[in-house]
């Protein structure tokens, strides 16, 4: 089985590599993996302790302290993040049990799971769209808060999943109830979010066993709102067979960075969320008053979804939901997407008018359709976008002291070669994520036919735009014509080699013009 898993993983990597005459350009397909946990064979030793840091941990730094240098390194780095997140935040999500059976029909799914003489059963509803199957499907956790009409109109089925049948709320931590705990024990230290994730993984097992007659096992998404948004986020992070993850207004224990919650006015405190329901694993009790001691944070859970589709929806009008910390998690996690060549596969949207919790919002309807078309129907190619509300715009530069590497395509490589630009010392290309009132710009500097020992990028900003923070470069000025100079670690570039820096600002970033020398 392990050999087959590695072969499937190799085929996925091969399919995501495109060869061109000018060089090698790796692009992430965003396709779901063929297995629940592609890095299960990676050897990971979780240390007994780790240093505390008020900043977000470096997602590119391995447990041994070395940084990854190639995109192929991400598979095992992701596994390290998974193990650290289980140890400190969620509790263990067990692998597929010894026995999983069930049925799939036009109206429902049944699941029977067993391990070590214990067994449990649960079910889920199915609503098919019009047309002829088999259909892609979106698991709606908890059955509310999702725009199921748009999902079905786009051509995807809806799987209505009751997570409380798998992990019941309202129970003490030493007497947890539900299908998961019937198998793994009522005193299991695993929290509800990981238990709910385990339940969806077992649904996927049954869909796979059914042979794709009604539902396509390689075209599955997940969504949910509020507490069920927390669940949807964990489900997508922990099962790589999920092609599209769409948490809605997930709040504390969901997308927002845990380190940011204590400083975000009005957001649900960590201790309150830990005590409200056993969503977190039991081990998280050690961090409710000191999240800086965590070895990971939720930006790395965002990164665990990469390069698969991710559409984060947040509500900036309700302080309790911590949308500012959510924007930081998305911005930081997007750096991993970019490093993997999958920056177009993540969308974040908090720029909404209606403040009602778990409302069906017109602003989200088009990106919802586009994400379903791209990742489930595989007929679309829309580019991911960031639309961050000015009410809750986080500043990534305040939260990180690490840089985003340019990852190579193979073991030991550190850059992505492309066709060298003709003429000039270097070129600078710009990518802008714009939202109402603000933007994030990523600038890629590429050396020409000769090596570069240092570079300066001159950017002319649109009228009214002002830079508030910069990373991976020095900066002179905030408005109008702004000069950026290389940092000490990214000034030397070989012919055709690239590096990236970025800045965040207010106003409109689209239309920024750059030159490089």
Secondary structure, 3 states (H helix, E strand, C coil): CHHHHHHHHHHHHHHCEEEECCEEEECCCCCCCCCCCCCCCCCCCCCCCCCCCCCCCCCCECCCCCECCEHHHHHHHHHHHHHHHHHHHHCCCCCCCCEEEEEECCCEEEEEEEECCEEEEEEEEEECCCCCCCEEEEEEECCCCCCHHHHHHCCCEEEEECHHHCCCCCCCCCCCCCHHHHHHCCCCCCCHHHHHHHHHHHHHHHHHHCCCCCEEEEEEEEEEECHHHHHHHHHHHHCCCEEEEEEECCCCCCCCCHHHHCCCCCCCCHHHHHHHCCCCCHHHHHHCCCHHHCCCCHHHHHHHHCCCEEEEECCCCCHHHCHHHHHHHHHHHHHHHHHCCCHHHEEEECCCCCCCCCCCCHHHHHHHHHHHHHHHHCCCCCCCCEECCHHHCCCHHHCCCCCCCCCECCCCCCCCCCCCCCCCCEEEEEEEEEECCEEEEEEEEEECCCCECCCEEEEECCCCCEEEEEECEEEECCCCEEEEEECCCCCCECCCCEEEEEEEEECCCCCCEEEEC
